[in-house]
Amino acid sequence: MNEHRGVGDKTKNIILTLQHINTANNQQTKTSMYKEKQHRIIDTWNKRPVILGALVCIAEILSVVHLHGIPKYLIPIILNIYMLVMLRRKAIAVFMCVISLFVFFKADGIYENSLLYENVYAENEFVVQVMTYGEADGQKVQYKVKSLYKNDASGTDNNDNILLRIYDPSVRLNVGDIYKIKGNLSGVKANTNPHTFNYKHYLLSNNVNYTLTADAENITYIHDDHLQFHYEKIFSLRSSFEALARKYMSERSAGLLMGIMFASDDVDGAVLEDFRALNVAHVLAVSGLHVGIVYSFFMGIISFLKIKNVRLRRILKSAALMFVFMYIILSGCTVSCIRAGFMIFMSSVASEITSLNRRYDTLNTLAVILLISVLFNPFVILGASFVLSYAAVLSIILINPILMDLSKKIPPLKKLLQNKIFSYIFSLICVSLSVQIGMIPINLAIFGKVSLLSALYNVIIVPLITLSLILGIIGFVMRFLACPIFGVVDILLGFAANMAAMLAVNDKFVLASYHVNGFAIVLYYSIALILFGYVNVKGKYAVLCISALLAVSLIFNVSDYLPGNSSVCFMDVGFGDCAIIRTKDNECIIIDGGGGFYGGDTAGEILLPYLYGEGIHKVNAIIATHSDADHMGGIVGMIGKIPIDTVYANDDGGVLYDELKELCRLYGVGTECLYSGDSISFTGCAINILSPDENRKYSTLNDRSIVSEVILDEVKFLFTGDANKDSERTVLENSETFALKYDILKSAHHGSDFATEEFMTRLFTDVCVISVGNNGYGLPKEEYINSLSAVGVKCLRTDEYGLIKIVPTGNGGYDIMNYTGGWHEVR
């Protein structure tokens, strides 16, 4: 018995010892796996330290734009410490830290200076040098100019870049010439409505500090500059090419060829819209694709000649590079062109320097070019062209090889790929699919929609563009063959335009959403990196990670449809009116839509991006107070673009009313009239109509404005449209029916002095919102603002505060916020 017990104890001890060893081994294995992953990350950064430096620079620039105070300066400290720790070669680590800190402090200085001069508005004389050729934009032409002297009144300094606007498209200024210009200089403001185009970021990305508006008669030529001769010689080639194209081609095809060759704005409007709908408008903004085609054409000629003399071959390669850089100048030196030009240059140099004994690394090259770009202008990364260009190249580098490898594992495809023609077509398809996969969230964020047919059309358009560019160059050089060559190009581009028109009308293959934030983009690329094997997560762990990411995404998307806070947003639509009411049940009511008098697409540029960005996918009701363009123009632009239940508008004899009525009929939107005594109800929101009286005759269109009382969660608003004295009389007559104690007044007629003293004193309003922008009427009137201040009313103007948001807090209380590049509390 004791012997058996002893054996049992020994066995138990052995088992325990083995378990202990096994546990220790498991822990050691886990520790070694962790260290292996850590070493793998360190090795990645040490092989490509430039990529780490570029990513740190991007993060630091974004911290300058989006953060304030201590967090803004904490980010670069943490990131630079991380670089010093991760990079083994300390000399390289220090060098990268110096570059990143230089970029950070340069970006911080520029951005703080832009904030300081946001509200600069000075009329003065400026001596400037023209830096770029003019770009026609509707009723104006724009030039980038450089200030040549300090002007203390305006805050400008020597060498400040200014965007010159001349409201006369016929005016032409010569590049390099010096001019004296008298005009209005203004600082660059951030966007004043969330989810909309950030004009300040756009100008900063183009290294522009101010805008200058001038009339043609206030521009005086002083003298030319030595640059002018060189620019004239180069750009005379462009003029000669255009003359040939227009001589031998149709107007539509000639404009399209000029757009493809030089990013000209002569492209037919319908063709441009079709290309945008298919997400292939990049072919009309000269990009890396065009530069690559031009360089490949010349290298193809050199290869065809089979030159054995190494020196002569190098001379011809250098000549090809010079022609490429001249082409980049002709096409406007866009970000994507410069990026492509430098990549070609660095690839050529690497191929010649055999002593390095290293393979050309595209990712390293891309990172080096990015670092050079941000050293000159840190905010270049804020431009859409930069994002699109680099994202497209990265998509091709990272996704295309995987798609090609997968295709080789499919037996039928493997056999077909041995055919050179099929292999070329299939490679085009893979490149197009790579760009499509990699660009979906970015295209949604920038353009609001993605056509799933764009991959198919890219396969068609790329060969056509390649042929058109090459034939265009041949036709220009061999002028005696210009007629037949440009005739062929006319047929090719005509086919491309017709095919685009046919595919663009099919909305079934379009993904549309303006609600793509930074989180959604990070989520998409995280899943993509796992699926394509760039993140070392496999098997059940990969499924678990993707499931978790999708679950978080679902929670964020469902939150748009859950009950939230009610609010009224007075949009900044320039000289116009627009208010968007949102109830706790996410019902949406819009009162007026801005638009009209000073051009621009208010619906497409402001209202729809804002609605989709806020997760609003349906409008329950729209009230058009009257048919002036600055009130009804944006509403007309929204019909057919977003689901709308009912539009309330009265036939006041205005031209836009008939257009609105017809559009509502075409798109199946209900229409109704509203008069005093009518009311509309939503969850927690009641809208009572105070004017006009159906049986009364009014002297003006403005007096026929729909005046409404809105009670949203116990906060009372008064919306007055452009009401004048006759409307006031109707409202005062209804004072027994509706209370005239209002918390918020939407000022009538953009702050004109039509309001009577009786009307103002009987309203008992706390806050008055004045929806106004630049105008030639002197609005808002100083007398009107003084009369409001006299009775203790706080005035908030959209041209000063941007979007103004009123959020009910319960028991009749409310908070006020405004948006100018970010949300701020109004006290």
Backbone hydrogen bonds, N-H to C=O, Kabsch-Sander energy under -0.5 kcal/mol:
donor,donor_aa,acceptor,acceptor_aa,energy
5,R,1,M,-2.8
6,G,2,N,-2.6
7,V,3,E,-2.6
8,G,4,H,-2.6
9,D,5,R,-2.5
10,K,6,G,-2.4
11,T,7,V,-2.7
12,K,8,G,-2.5
13,N,9,D,-2.5
14,I,10,K,-2.5
15,I,11,T,-2.6
16,L,12,K,-2.7
17,T,13,N,-2.6
18,L,14,I,-2.7
19,Q,15,I,-2.6
20,H,16,L,-2.5
21,I,17,T,-2.7
22,N,18,L,-2.9
23,T,19,Q,-2.9
24,A,20,H,-2.7
25,N,21,I,-2.7
26,N,22,N,-2.7
27,Q,23,T,-2.7
28,Q,24,A,-2.6
29,T,25,N,-3.0
30,K,26,N,-2.9
31,T,27,Q,-2.7
32,S,28,Q,-2.8
33,M,29,T,-2.6
34,Y,30,K,-2.5
35,K,31,T,-2.6
36,E,32,S,-2.5
37,K,33,M,-2.4
38,Q,34,Y,-2.5
39,H,35,K,-3.0
40,R,36,E,-2.3
41,I,37,K,-2.1
42,I,38,Q,-2.4
43,D,39,H,-3.1
44,T,40,R,-2.0
45,W,41,I,-2.1
46,N,42,I,-2.4
47,K,43,D,-2.1
48,R,44,T,-1.7
51,I,48,R,-0.8
52,L,48,R,-1.2
53,G,49,P,-2.3
54,A,50,V,-2.5
55,L,51,I,-2.5
56,V,52,L,-2.3
57,C,53,G,-2.1
58,I,54,A,-2.2
59,A,55,L,-2.3
60,E,56,V,-2.4
61,I,57,C,-2.4
62,L,58,I,-2.3
63,S,59,A,-1.8
64,V,60,E,-1.6
65,V,61,I,-1.6
66,H,62,L,-2.5
67,L,63,S,-2.0
72,K,69,G,-0.5
73,Y,69,G,-0.9
73,Y,70,I,-0.7
74,L,70,I,-1.9
75,I,71,P,-1.7
77,I,73,Y,-1.0
78,I,74,L,-2.4
79,L,75,I,-2.5
80,N,76,P,-2.3
81,I,77,I,-2.0
82,Y,78,I,-2.2
83,M,79,L,-2.0
84,L,80,N,-2.2
85,V,81,I,-2.0
86,M,82,Y,-2.5
87,L,83,M,-2.3
88,R,86,M,-0.5
90,K,88,R,-1.1
93,A,89,R,-2.3
94,V,90,K,-2.8
95,F,91,A,-2.2
96,M,92,I,-2.7
97,C,93,A,-2.2
98,V,94,V,-2.5
99,I,95,F,-2.1
100,S,96,M,-2.7
101,L,97,C,-2.6
102,F,98,V,-2.2
103,V,99,I,-2.5
104,F,100,S,-2.4
105,F,101,L,-2.7
106,K,102,F,-2.1
107,A,103,V,-2.6
108,D,104,F,-2.8
109,G,105,F,-2.1
110,I,106,K,-2.3
111,Y,107,A,-2.7
112,E,108,D,-2.5
113,N,109,G,-2.0
114,S,110,I,-2.1
115,L,111,Y,-2.0
116,L,112,E,-2.0
117,Y,113,N,-1.7
118,E,115,L,-1.0
120,V,117,Y,-1.4
122,A,185,L,-2.2
124,N,122,A,-0.6
124,N,183,G,-1.9
126,F,181,I,-3.0
128,V,126,F,-0.6
128,V,179,Y,-2.6
129,Q,146,K,-2.0
130,V,177,D,-2.0
131,M,144,K,-3.0
132,T,144,K,-1.0
135,E,142,Q,-2.1
136,A,134,G,-0.5
137,D,140,K,-3.4
140,K,137,D,-1.3
141,V,166,I,-2.3
142,Q,135,E,-1.9
143,Y,164,L,-2.2
145,V,143,Y,-0.6
145,V,162,I,-3.0
146,K,129,Q,-2.4
147,S,160,D,-2.8
148,L,127,V,-2.6
151,N,156,T,-1.5
152,D,150,K,-0.5
154,S,151,N,-0.7
155,G,151,N,-2.1
156,T,151,N,-0.7
159,N,147,S,-2.8
160,D,157,D,-1.7
162,I,145,V,-3.1
163,L,210,Y,-2.7
164,L,143,Y,-3.4
164,L,162,I,-0.8
165,R,212,L,-3.3
166,I,141,V,-2.5
167,Y,214,A,-0.8
168,D,166,I,-2.3
171,V,168,D,-2.1
176,G,130,V,-2.8
177,D,174,N,-1.5
178,I,223,H,-3.1
179,Y,128,V,-2.6
180,K,220,T,-3.0
181,I,126,F,-3.3
181,I,179,Y,-0.6
182,K,218,N,-2.2
183,G,124,N,-2.0
183,G,181,I,-0.6
184,N,213,T,-2.4
185,L,122,A,-3.3
185,L,183,G,-0.6
186,S,211,T,-2.7
187,G,120,V,-1.8
188,V,209,N,-0.6
189,K,187,G,-0.6
196,T,193,N,-1.1
197,F,605,E,-0.6
199,Y,197,F,-1.1
202,Y,198,N,-1.8
203,L,199,Y,-2.3
204,L,200,K,-2.6
205,S,201,H,-2.2
206,N,202,Y,-0.8
206,N,203,L,-0.6
207,N,204,L,-1.7
208,V,203,L,-2.5
209,N,161,N,-2.9
210,Y,161,N,-1.1
211,T,186,S,-2.4
212,L,163,L,-2.9
213,T,184,N,-2.4
214,A,165,R,-2.4
218,N,215,D,-1.6
219,I,216,A,-1.4
220,T,180,K,-2.9
220,T,218,N,-0.5
222,I,178,I,-2.6
223,H,178,I,-1.0
228,Q,225,D,-1.5
229,F,225,D,-0.6
230,H,226,H,-0.8
231,Y,227,L,-2.4
232,E,228,Q,-2.8
233,K,229,F,-2.0
234,I,230,H,-2.0
235,F,231,Y,-3.1
236,S,232,E,-1.5
237,L,233,K,-0.6
237,L,234,I,-1.0
238,R,234,I,-0.7
239,S,235,F,-1.9
240,S,236,S,-2.2
241,F,237,L,-2.3
242,E,238,R,-2.3
243,A,239,S,-2.1
244,L,240,S,-1.9
245,A,241,F,-2.4
246,R,242,E,-2.5
247,K,243,A,-1.3
248,Y,244,L,-1.8
249,M,245,A,-1.4
254,A,250,S,-2.8
255,G,251,E,-2.1
256,L,252,R,-1.9
257,L,253,S,-2.6
258,M,254,A,-2.3
259,G,255,G,-1.8
260,I,256,L,-2.3
261,M,257,L,-3.0
262,F,258,M,-2.6
263,A,259,G,-1.4
264,S,258,M,-1.4
272,L,268,D,-2.5
273,E,269,G,-2.1
274,D,270,A,-2.0
275,F,271,V,-2.4
276,R,272,L,-2.2
277,A,273,E,-2.3
278,L,274,D,-1.3
279,N,276,R,-1.6
280,V,275,F,-2.7
281,A,275,F,-0.5
283,V,280,V,-1.7
284,L,281,A,-2.0
285,A,282,H,-1.1
286,V,284,L,-0.6
291,V,287,S,-2.0
292,G,288,G,-2.8
293,I,289,L,-2.1
294,V,290,H,-2.4
295,Y,291,V,-2.5
296,S,292,G,-2.6
297,F,293,I,-2.1
298,F,294,V,-1.8
299,M,295,Y,-2.6
300,G,296,S,-2.1
301,I,297,F,-1.7
302,I,298,F,-2.1
303,S,299,M,-2.5
304,F,300,G,-2.3
305,L,301,I,-1.9
306,K,302,I,-0.6
306,K,303,S,-0.8
307,I,302,I,-0.8
310,V,308,K,-0.5
313,R,309,N,-2.4
314,R,310,V,-2.2
315,I,311,R,-2.1
316,L,312,L,-2.4
317,K,313,R,-2.2
318,S,314,R,-2.4
319,A,315,I,-2.2
320,A,316,L,-2.2
321,L,317,K,-2.2
322,M,318,S,-2.3
323,F,319,A,-2.3
324,V,320,A,-2.1
325,F,321,L,-2.4
326,M,322,M,-2.0
327,Y,323,F,-2.3
328,I,324,V,-2.1
329,I,325,F,-1.7
330,L,326,M,-2.4
331,S,327,Y,-1.8
332,G,329,I,-1.4
333,C,328,I,-2.6
338,I,334,T,-2.5
339,R,335,V,-2.6
340,A,336,S,-2.5
341,G,337,C,-2.9
342,F,338,I,-2.5
343,M,339,R,-2.0
344,I,340,A,-2.3
345,F,341,G,-2.3
346,M,342,F,-3.0
347,S,343,M,-2.2
348,S,344,I,-2.3
349,V,345,F,-2.4
350,A,346,M,-2.5
351,S,347,S,-1.9
352,E,348,S,-1.2
352,E,349,V,-0.5
353,I,349,V,-2.1
354,T,352,E,-1.6
356,L,353,I,-1.0
357,N,354,T,-1.2
362,T,360,Y,-0.7
365,T,361,D,-2.2
366,L,362,T,-2.6
367,A,363,L,-2.2
368,V,364,N,-2.4
369,I,365,T,-2.4
370,L,366,L,-2.1
371,L,367,A,-2.4
372,I,368,V,-2.3
373,S,369,I,-2.3
374,V,370,L,-2.5
375,L,371,L,-1.6
376,F,372,I,-1.4
377,N,373,S,-2.8
380,V,377,N,-1.8
381,I,378,P,-1.0
382,L,379,F,-1.6
383,G,380,V,-1.3
387,V,383,G,-2.0
388,L,384,A,-2.9
389,S,385,S,-2.3
390,Y,386,F,-2.6
391,A,387,V,-2.3
392,A,388,L,-2.1
393,V,389,S,-2.0
394,L,390,Y,-2.5
395,S,391,A,-2.2
396,I,392,A,-2.0
397,I,393,V,-2.5
398,L,394,L,-2.7
399,I,395,S,-2.4
400,N,395,S,-0.9
400,N,396,I,-0.7
403,L,399,I,-2.1
404,M,400,N,-2.4
405,D,401,P,-2.3
406,L,402,I,-2.4
407,S,403,L,-1.9
408,K,404,M,-1.4
409,K,405,D,-0.7
409,K,406,L,-0.9
410,I,407,S,-1.2
414,K,410,I,-2.4
415,K,411,P,-1.7
416,L,412,P,-1.8
417,L,413,L,-2.4
418,Q,415,K,-1.2
419,N,416,L,-1.7
423,S,419,N,-2.8
424,Y,420,K,-2.2
425,I,421,I,-2.3
426,F,422,F,-3.0
427,S,423,S,-2.2
428,L,424,Y,-1.9
429,I,425,I,-2.0
430,C,426,F,-2.5
431,V,427,S,-2.4
432,S,428,L,-2.6
433,L,429,I,-2.8
434,S,430,C,-2.4
435,V,431,V,-2.3
436,Q,432,S,-2.4
437,I,433,L,-3.0
438,G,434,S,-2.5
439,M,435,V,-1.7
440,I,436,Q,-0.9
440,I,437,I,-0.5
443,N,439,M,-3.2
444,L,440,I,-2.1
445,A,441,P,-2.2
446,I,442,I,-2.3
447,F,443,N,-2.8
448,G,443,N,-0.8
448,G,444,L,-1.0
449,K,443,N,-0.7
450,V,511,L,-3.0
452,L,450,V,-0.6
452,L,509,F,-3.6
454,S,451,S,-1.5
457,Y,453,L,-2.6
458,N,454,S,-2.5
459,V,455,A,-1.3
460,I,456,L,-1.0
461,I,457,Y,-3.5
462,V,458,N,-2.5
464,L,460,I,-1.2
465,I,461,I,-2.8
466,T,462,V,-2.6
467,L,463,P,-2.6
468,S,464,L,-2.5
469,L,465,I,-3.0
470,I,466,T,-2.3
471,L,467,L,-3.0
472,G,468,S,-2.3
473,I,469,L,-2.1
474,I,470,I,-2.5
475,G,471,L,-3.1
476,F,472,G,-1.7
477,V,473,I,-2.3
478,M,474,I,-3.3
479,R,477,V,-1.2
481,L,478,M,-2.1
482,A,479,R,-1.6
485,I,481,L,-2.1
486,F,482,A,-2.7
487,G,483,C,-1.4
488,V,484,P,-1.9
489,V,485,I,-2.0
490,D,486,F,-2.1
491,I,487,G,-1.6
492,L,488,V,-2.4
493,L,489,V,-2.7
494,G,490,D,-1.9
495,F,491,I,-2.2
496,A,492,L,-2.0
497,A,493,L,-2.4
498,N,494,G,-2.2
499,M,495,F,-2.5
500,A,496,A,-2.0
501,A,497,A,-2.1
502,M,498,N,-1.8
503,L,499,M,-2.2
504,A,500,A,-2.5
505,V,501,A,-0.8
506,N,503,L,-1.2
507,D,505,V,-1.0
509,F,506,N,-0.6
510,V,507,D,-1.4
511,L,450,V,-3.4
511,L,509,F,-0.5
512,A,510,V,-0.6
513,S,448,G,-2.5
516,V,514,Y,-1.5
517,N,515,H,-0.6
521,I,517,N,-1.8
522,V,518,G,-2.4
523,L,519,F,-2.6
524,Y,520,A,-2.3
525,Y,521,I,-2.3
526,S,522,V,-2.0
527,I,523,L,-2.1
528,A,524,Y,-2.2
529,L,525,Y,-2.4
530,I,526,S,-1.7
531,L,527,I,-2.7
532,F,528,A,-2.5
533,G,530,I,-1.0
534,Y,529,L,-2.0
535,V,529,L,-1.4
537,V,535,V,-2.8
541,Y,538,K,-1.4
542,A,538,K,-0.6
543,V,539,G,-1.8
544,L,540,K,-2.4
545,C,541,Y,-2.5
546,I,542,A,-2.6
547,S,543,V,-2.5
548,A,544,L,-2.3
549,L,545,C,-2.4
550,L,546,I,-2.6
551,A,547,S,-2.3
552,V,548,A,-2.2
553,S,549,L,-2.1
554,L,550,L,-2.5
555,I,551,A,-2.1
556,F,552,V,-2.1
557,N,553,S,-2.3
558,V,554,L,-2.8
559,S,555,I,-1.4
560,D,557,N,-1.1
561,Y,558,V,-1.7
562,L,558,V,-0.6
562,L,559,S,-0.6
564,G,584,K,-1.7
567,S,582,R,-2.4
568,V,806,I,-2.1
569,C,580,I,-2.6
570,F,568,V,-0.6
570,F,804,I,-3.2
571,M,569,C,-0.9
571,M,578,C,-1.8
573,V,571,M,-1.2
576,G,574,G,-1.7
577,D,630,D,-1.8
579,A,591,I,-1.8
579,A,592,D,-0.6
580,I,569,C,-2.7
581,I,579,A,-0.5
581,I,589,I,-3.6
582,R,567,S,-2.9
583,T,587,E,-2.2
586,N,583,T,-1.8
589,I,581,I,-2.5
590,I,621,A,-2.6
591,I,579,A,-2.7
592,D,590,I,-0.6
592,D,623,I,-2.6
593,G,631,H,-3.6
594,G,577,D,-2.2
595,G,573,V,-0.5
597,F,595,G,-1.0
599,G,596,G,-1.6
602,T,600,G,-1.0
605,E,601,D,-2.8
606,I,602,T,-2.0
607,L,602,T,-2.1
608,L,603,A,-2.9
610,Y,606,I,-1.9
611,L,607,L,-2.8
612,Y,608,L,-2.7
613,G,609,P,-2.2
614,E,610,Y,-1.7
615,G,612,Y,-1.4
616,I,611,L,-3.1
617,H,615,G,-0.7
619,V,643,P,-2.9
620,N,588,C,-1.8
620,N,618,K,-0.5
621,A,588,C,-1.5
622,I,646,T,-2.1
623,I,590,I,-3.2
624,A,622,I,-0.6
624,A,648,Y,-2.9
625,T,623,I,-0.8
631,H,628,D,-1.8
632,M,628,D,-2.9
633,G,629,A,-1.6
634,G,594,G,-3.5
636,V,632,M,-2.2
637,G,633,G,-1.6
638,M,634,G,-0.8
638,M,635,I,-0.8
639,I,635,I,-1.1
641,K,638,M,-2.4
642,I,638,M,-0.9
645,D,619,V,-2.1
646,T,620,N,-0.9
647,V,670,G,-3.1
648,Y,622,I,-3.7
648,Y,646,T,-0.5
649,A,647,V,-0.6
649,A,672,E,-2.2
650,N,624,A,-0.5
652,D,650,N,-1.4
658,D,654,G,-0.8
658,D,655,V,-0.6
659,E,655,V,-1.2
660,L,656,L,-2.7
661,K,657,Y,-2.6
662,E,658,D,-2.1
663,L,659,E,-2.2
664,C,660,L,-2.3
665,R,661,K,-1.8
666,L,662,E,-2.3
667,Y,663,L,-2.2
668,G,665,R,-0.8
669,V,664,C,-2.7
670,G,645,D,-1.7
672,E,647,V,-1.8
676,S,692,P,-2.6
677,G,689,I,-2.5
678,D,675,Y,-2.4
680,I,687,I,-2.4
682,F,685,C,-3.1
685,C,682,F,-1.8
686,A,711,I,-2.0
687,I,680,I,-3.0
688,N,686,A,-0.5
688,N,709,E,-3.0
689,I,678,D,-2.7
690,L,707,V,-2.9
691,S,707,V,-1.4
694,E,692,P,-0.5
696,R,693,D,-1.5
704,R,700,T,-0.5
704,R,701,L,-1.1
705,S,702,N,-1.8
706,I,625,T,-1.4
707,V,691,S,-2.4
707,V,705,S,-0.7
708,S,706,I,-0.5
708,S,719,F,-2.2
709,E,688,N,-3.5
710,V,708,S,-0.5
710,V,717,F,-2.2
711,I,686,A,-2.8
711,I,709,E,-0.5
712,L,710,V,-0.6
712,L,715,V,-2.6
713,D,684,G,-2.3
713,D,711,I,-0.6
715,V,712,L,-1.8
717,F,710,V,-3.1
718,L,744,I,-2.0
719,F,708,S,-2.8
720,T,718,L,-0.5
720,T,746,K,-0.8
723,A,720,T,-2.4
728,E,724,N,-2.0
729,R,725,K,-2.1
730,T,726,D,-1.5
731,V,727,S,-2.3
732,L,728,E,-2.8
733,E,729,R,-1.9
734,N,730,T,-1.1
734,N,731,V,-0.6
735,S,732,L,-1.4
736,E,733,E,-0.5
737,T,734,N,-0.8
738,F,734,N,-2.7
742,Y,740,L,-0.8
742,Y,763,L,-1.5
743,D,716,K,-1.4
744,I,716,K,-2.2
745,L,767,V,-2.7
746,K,718,L,-3.1
747,S,745,L,-0.8
747,S,769,V,-2.6
749,H,721,G,-1.8
750,H,747,S,-0.7
751,G,748,A,-1.3
752,S,748,A,-1.0
755,A,752,S,-0.6
760,M,756,T,-2.2
761,T,757,E,-2.5
762,R,758,E,-1.5
763,L,759,F,-0.7
763,L,760,M,-0.6
764,F,760,M,-0.7
766,D,742,Y,-0.7
766,D,743,D,-0.8
767,V,743,D,-2.1
768,C,794,K,-3.1
769,V,745,L,-3.0
770,I,768,C,-0.5
770,I,796,L,-2.8
771,S,769,V,-0.6
772,V,770,I,-0.9
781,K,751,G,-3.1
785,I,781,K,-1.9
786,N,782,E,-2.4
787,S,783,E,-2.1
788,L,784,Y,-1.7
789,S,785,I,-2.4
790,A,786,N,-2.1
791,V,787,S,-0.7
791,V,788,L,-0.8
792,G,789,S,-1.7
793,V,788,L,-2.5
794,K,766,D,-2.4
796,L,768,C,-2.8
798,T,770,I,-2.3
800,E,797,R,-1.0
801,Y,797,R,-3.2
802,G,798,T,-1.6
803,L,192,T,-2.4
803,L,819,Y,-0.9
804,I,570,F,-2.1
805,K,803,L,-0.5
805,K,817,M,-3.4
806,I,568,V,-2.8
807,V,805,K,-0.5
807,V,815,D,-2.6
809,T,813,G,-2.5
810,G,813,G,-0.8
813,G,810,G,-1.9
815,D,807,V,-2.5
817,M,805,K,-2.5
818,N,824,H,-2.6
819,Y,803,L,-1.7
820,T,818,N,-0.5
820,T,822,G,-2.0
821,G,191,N,-2.0
824,H,818,N,-2.4
826,V,816,I,-2.8
827,R,825,E,-0.6
